[in-house]
Amino acid sequence: MGLADFGTIALMAAFALCVYGTVVPHLGVRTNNWNLVRSAQNASILTFFLVALASAILIHALITSDFSIIYVWEHSSTDMPLVYKFSSFWGGMNGSLLFWILVQSFFAMIVAYRYQYSNREIIPYVIATFNAIMAFLLLLLIGWSNPLELQTVIPAEGRGLNPLLQNPAMAIHPPSLYLGFIGFSVPFAFAMGGLIRGKMDNEWVLTTRRWTLMAWYFLSSGLILGGQWAYEELGWGGFWAWDPVENAALMPWLTGTAFLHSVMIQEKRNMLKIWNVVLIILTFGLTIVGTFLTRSGIINSVHAFTQSEIGPAFLIFLALILVIGFALLFKRIQMLE
């Protein structure tokens, strides 16, 4: 059994913990057993370390050119500079999904640790929301897009990273976008926790203020860097070509910007409560739209991956987010008026 197998086992264990962390907080609230909630928080922390282990194994394989792993063979080569070997981690579809889960689990770990003694009424459902998101992503990763999958015949050389991606911006632009996209999952999780629990005062807005600012900052930086990169690499003659994936990244920035300003009014005047919940549901939903567009194969874009089996799954996930989110909003709408 090699390192890649250990990485896959770590991902499977992380998936099991996420399922546990999705179900157990609700049981803890129903039975008034805070130890169950605490165990789900600990499960969220452990999930990050398991995903980090799998990620470290993939990065090690990329750097050492271990072509027994299919993903390494497809996106790396022995003559590539070290920075591009490292950037190959998120340069392909499977690796980028693992990177997404790594950042998502890191944020979930921080939330689970930072708020373990505060926000006691809604934190169980915040943890459950985070774990449900990660369980979905890990299911897709393990079942259909495992970047640690091995091949029987080991090639002497890899295909290398797409030449268009061999740019210094590759080390900054994609991570910035991911940090922005995933950062908005924090206020989304707190909003869902408040809706499920029936506690829709200003606490969730105040708690997630810095998270919202961070997500908006990274998403803005990623869009600016992407425009500059496109101008240099693709010769579009401008910083924006209305590329479908560019537009998909811009849409959550627009709703996120509106949310960022709107929550200030809620904090100061106790207004726009319904509107803020709608905005954060739409913002998080639009991040999934962008992911669907890049992985479905339905559009022709330099940003898009080839058609894959997981594209339709993201469309179903988006539908669940919107249906559940707006159903909870409708249920609690009198509390927000």
N, C-alpha and C positions, 0 to 999 in steps of 0.2 A: 504493500500500500504506500503510495507516494504522497507528496505534499498536496497535490491537487485533490486527491481523495479526502484528505483531512479537511481541506477547505470546503468541499461539498458537504461533508458531514457537519461541519460548523454551521453552514447555511441551513441545513435541515433542522439542526437543534435550535437555531434562531427562529425558524418558522414555528416550531412547536411552542417556543416561549411567547411568540407574538399571539398565537391562538389562545394560549393561557392568559396573557395579559388583556385580551379582548373580552373574555368571558368572566374572569374572576372578579374584576372590580364591581361589576353589577351584583354578583353574589355577595360580595362584602358589604355593599350598601343595603341590600335586602335583609341580610342577617345581622346588620349592625356589628360586623366583625372587621375592625380596622386592620387586623393582621393580614387578612386576605388582600386588602387594598395595598398594604405595604409589600406583600409578596409580589404583586403585579408591578409595583414600582421597581423592585429589585430585579424582576425579570426583564424590564425595559433596559436597565443598566447593563445586565449581562448580555442582552441581545447585541448591544453596540460592540462589545469586546469580541463576540463570535463573528460578527460581520467584519470587524476590523482585522481579525485573523485571516479570514478568507481573502480580504482585499490585499493584505500584506503578502500572502502567497502568490496572488496574481501579479502584483508589482515586482516581486522577486523573480518570477518567471519571465516577465517582460525585460527586466534589466539583464538577466543572465541568458536571454534568448533560448528559453526552454521550449522548443518547437513541438514537444510531445503534446502540448496544450494547443488545441485548434485555434483559440482566440489569439494566442501569441504568434502563431504561424501566420495568421491572416493580417495582423496589424503591426508586426514588428519585424526587424531584420538585424543582422549582426553589425551592419555598417551605419546604422542610425545613431545620431548623437544621443547622449544620455537623456537630455531634456525631452526629446521626442519619444524615446522609449517609455519614459514615465508618463507622458501625456497620452500615450496609447491606451492607458487605463480607461480613459473616457472617450477615446477616439473611435470606438466601434459601438455597435448597438448593445451587445451583451455587457461589455465593460462599463458603459455609461449607466446601464440600469443598476449594476452593482454599486457604482459610485453614488447614484441617487439614494440607494438604500443605506449606504454608509453615512451620508450626511443626514438622512432622515432619522436613522437610529441615534446619531450623535445628538441631534436636537431633542429627541425623545428622552435620551439619558439625562441631558441637562435639565429638562422640565421635571422629570421624575425626581431628580436629586434636589433641585433648587426649591421646588414647591411641595416637598414632602410634608412640611408642617404648616403650610398655608393653603388658602383656597380649598379648605377641606371639603366643602360641600360639592364642588364641581370637579375637583382633581381626579376622582376615580373615573369619571367619564371622559376627561381629557386624556388620561392614560389609555383608556379603552379605544378612543378614536385614533390615537397614534398607532397603537398596536394593530388595529384593523387595517390601516393604510399599509403598514409594513408587512402584514401577513399577506395581503393581496400582491404586493410587489415581489415578495420572496417566493410566493407560489409561481408566479410567472418566471422568475429567474431560475428556479430549480427545475421546473417542468419543461420550459421551452427555450430558455436563453442563458443557460449556464456557461459562464466564461471560463470555467475550469474543466470543461469537458475534454477528455483525452482522445488521441487518435492512435491507431495501432502502428502505422508506418510513420516514422519520424523523419521529416524532410531535413536536408542539410542547411537550407536557407529559408527565411520567411519572405512573405510578400511585401512587407514594409507598410508603413503608414501612408495613407492617401497623400500624394504630393501637395494637394491644396491645403492639407492640414499641417504641413510641416512649416509652421510659422511661429515665431515667438509668442504671438497672441494665443496660440493653442493652449499654453500653460495657464492663461488667465481668463480668457473669455468664457469657455464652457463652465469652469467652476463658478464664476461669478453669476452666470445665469442660473445654475442649479441652486446656489445659495439663496438667490432671490426667490426662485420658484418654491423651494422647500421651506424657506423662512415663513412664507405666508400660511403654511400648514399649522403653525403655532397659534395665531389668532383664530384660525378656522377651528382647531381642536377645542380651544377654550369656548368659542361660541357654541359649538355642538354640545360641550359639557354643560354649559349654562342652560341651553334649550332642553336637554334631556332631564336635567335636574329641576328645571323650573325656577332658576335663579338668574334673572336677567337684569340685575342692576348694573352699575358702571364698573364693577370689580374686574370683569373679564377684559374690558377695554383698557383700564389702568394697568393691569398686569402685563398685557401684551404690547404696550406702547413701544418699548424699545425693540421688541422683536419685529414689529411692523416697520419701524425706521430702518433696522438692519436689512430686512428683506428688500425694502424699497431701494436702499442705497446700492446693494449688490446687483439688483436687477437693472437699475439705471446704469451702473458701471458696465455691466455686461452688454447692454444695448449699445452704448457708446463705443466700447472696444470692438464690438462686432461690426459696426458701421465703418470704423477706421480700417479694420482688417479687410472687409469687402472692397473698400476703395483701393487698397494697395494690391490685393491678390487677384481680384476678379475683373478689375478695370471697368466697373460699372459707370464710371464718369460721375459718381456722386456717392454719398454716404448711405443712401437708402434706395433700394430698387423695388420696393414693395414685393419682395420675395415672400411666398406664403408662410414660411417658417419665421421669417422676420416679423411679419404681421402677427403671427401666433404668439410671439414673445412680447410684442407691443401691447396686445389686448389686456393681459393681466397687469401690465404696468399702468395702463390707463385706469382700470378699476381699482388697482391698489393705491394709486395716487389719490383718487377720489375718496377711498376709504381712509387714508392717512389724514386727509383734511377734515373729513366728516366726523371722525371720532373726536377731534378737538372740540367740535361744537357740542357733542354729547357730553364730554367732560365738563365743559364750562356752563352749558345751558340745559343739560339734560334733555336734549332734543335728538331727533333723527335716529332713534334706537332701532326701529324696523329697517330703515334704510341701511344702516351699518351692517346689520346681519345679512341683508340681501347682498351687499357689496362684497363681504368676505366670502360668502358662498360662491358668488360669481367669480371672484378672483382666484380662489383655489380651483374651481371648476375649469377656468380658462387655462391654468397651468397643465391640467390633464388634456385639454384640447390640443395644446401644442405638442405634447408627448404623443398623442394619437396621430397627429398629422405626420410627425417624423418617422413613425414606426408602422404606418398602415400601407404605405406605398401608393396612396391615392393621389399624391401630388408630385409634381416634377420640380425638385428643388435641390440646390447644391448642399443644403443642410439635411436633407431627408435620407434616412437609411433605406435599404431595399425592403420590399414587402416582406412582412413577417407574420407569424401566427398570432403574435400578442397584440397587434394593432386593434382588432375588434374587441379584445378584452378590455382595453382602455376605454373604448366607447361605452361598454356595459358599465364599467366602473364610474364613468362620468354620469351616466344616467342614474345610477344608485346615489351618487353624491347629491345631485340636484333633487331627486325625488325625496330622499330622506331629509335633506336639509330644509327644503321648503315645506315638507309635511310637518316637521318639528316647529318651524316658524309659524305656520298656520295654527298649530295647536296652542302655541304660547303667545299669539299675537295680542291678546288682551292685556297681557302683562307688560307689553312694550308700548302700548298706546299712552 
